[in-house]
């Protein structure tokens, strides 16, 4: 299963832009011994997040699934807020960021990266 967005994924992501902030939900399943690589990635991504105005909203290990779908157990959950979809795209396109992204790729067996927008009511 792919763990990194493709160019087509990013294009669709930008086409659905509503102009507001976005919170990216990361559901993470680590490869055996992948946690150390992801922890390093998590430390090294901080300046990249700050550069585009992003911030970690929540990071934690998964616990008991109360309504699990078969095979859907995740090791960790990460919520990251970006001021815009363009900010996220700028970060992942940045050459300095691309030098560390291999840490994330090497760490993960499976991942979901889901863009969310706040409800407006």
C-alpha positions as CSV (number, residue, x, y, z in Angstrom):
1,X,0.0,0.0,0.0
2,X,1.4,3.5,-0.9
3,X,2.2,5.7,2.1
4,X,3.0,8.9,0.2
5,X,0.7,11.1,-1.9
6,X,1.3,11.1,-5.7
7,X,1.2,14.1,-8.0
8,X,-2.3,13.2,-9.0
9,X,-3.3,13.0,-5.3
10,X,-1.9,16.5,-4.7
11,X,-3.6,17.9,-7.8
12,X,-7.0,16.6,-6.7
13,X,-6.3,17.9,-3.2
14,X,-5.7,21.4,-4.5
15,X,-8.8,21.2,-6.8
16,X,-11.0,20.6,-3.8
17,X,-9.5,23.7,-2.0
18,X,-12.2,25.8,-0.2
19,X,-9.7,28.5,0.7
20,X,-9.6,27.8,4.4
21,X,-7.4,25.9,6.8
22,X,-7.0,22.2,6.6
23,X,-6.3,19.6,9.3
24,X,-4.6,16.5,7.9
25,X,-5.5,13.3,9.7
26,X,-2.6,10.8,9.6
27,X,-3.4,7.2,10.5
28,X,-0.2,5.3,10.8
29,X,0.8,1.7,10.8
30,X,4.6,1.2,11.4
31,X,6.8,-1.4,9.8
32,X,8.6,-3.6,12.2
33,X,11.3,-1.4,13.8
34,X,9.8,1.6,11.9
35,X,8.9,3.7,14.9
36,X,12.4,5.0,15.5
37,X,12.5,6.3,11.9
38,X,9.1,8.0,12.3
39,X,10.2,9.5,15.6
40,X,13.2,11.0,13.8
41,X,11.0,12.3,11.0
42,X,8.6,13.8,13.6
43,X,11.5,15.8,15.2
44,X,12.9,16.9,11.8
45,X,9.6,18.1,10.3
46,X,9.0,20.8,13.0
47,X,11.0,23.6,11.2
48,X,9.2,22.7,7.9
49,X,5.8,23.0,9.6
50,X,6.7,26.3,11.2
51,X,8.0,27.7,7.9
52,X,4.5,27.2,6.3
53,X,2.5,28.1,9.4
54,X,1.5,24.5,10.2
55,X,1.3,23.0,13.7
56,X,0.7,19.6,15.3
57,X,-2.7,19.6,16.9
58,X,-2.4,16.1,18.3
59,X,-0.1,13.1,18.2
60,X,-0.7,9.9,20.1
61,X,-0.6,6.1,20.1
62,X,-3.7,4.2,19.2
63,X,-5.6,2.4,21.9
64,X,-8.7,0.2,21.9
65,X,-10.8,0.3,18.8
66,X,-14.5,0.3,19.8
67,X,-15.9,-0.1,16.3
68,X,-13.1,-1.5,14.3
69,X,-13.3,-2.6,10.7
70,X,-11.3,-5.8,10.2
71,X,-7.6,-5.0,9.6
72,X,-8.0,-1.3,10.4
73,X,-6.0,-1.1,13.6
74,X,-3.6,1.8,13.6
75,X,-0.4,2.3,15.6
76,X,-0.7,6.0,15.9
77,X,-2.8,9.1,15.0
78,X,-1.4,12.5,14.1
79,X,-3.4,15.7,13.4
80,X,-1.6,18.5,11.7
81,X,-3.2,21.9,11.0
82,X,-2.1,24.0,8.0
83,X,-3.3,27.5,7.2
84,X,-4.2,26.4,3.7
85,X,-3.9,23.5,1.3
86,X,-1.3,25.5,-0.6
87,X,0.8,25.6,2.6
88,X,0.9,21.8,2.8
89,X,1.7,21.5,-0.9
90,X,4.5,24.1,-0.6
91,X,6.0,22.1,2.3
92,X,6.0,18.7,0.6
93,X,7.5,20.3,-2.6
94,X,10.3,22.0,-0.7
95,X,13.7,20.5,-1.4
96,X,14.8,20.6,2.3
97,X,11.6,18.7,3.3
98,X,12.2,16.2,0.6
99,X,15.5,15.3,2.2
100,X,13.7,13.9,5.3
101,X,10.6,12.4,3.7
102,X,12.4,9.1,3.2
103,X,12.2,8.7,7.0
104,X,8.4,8.7,6.9
105,X,8.3,6.4,3.9
106,X,10.8,3.9,5.5
107,X,8.9,3.9,8.8
108,X,5.4,3.1,7.5
109,X,3.8,-0.1,6.4
110,X,0.4,1.6,5.7
111,X,-1.0,5.1,6.1
112,X,-4.0,7.2,5.5
113,X,-3.5,10.9,4.9
114,X,-7.0,12.5,5.0
115,X,-7.6,16.2,4.5
116,X,-10.4,17.7,6.6
117,X,-12.1,21.1,6.7
118,X,-14.0,22.6,9.6
119,X,-17.8,22.4,9.6
120,X,-19.4,25.7,8.9
121,X,-22.9,26.1,10.3
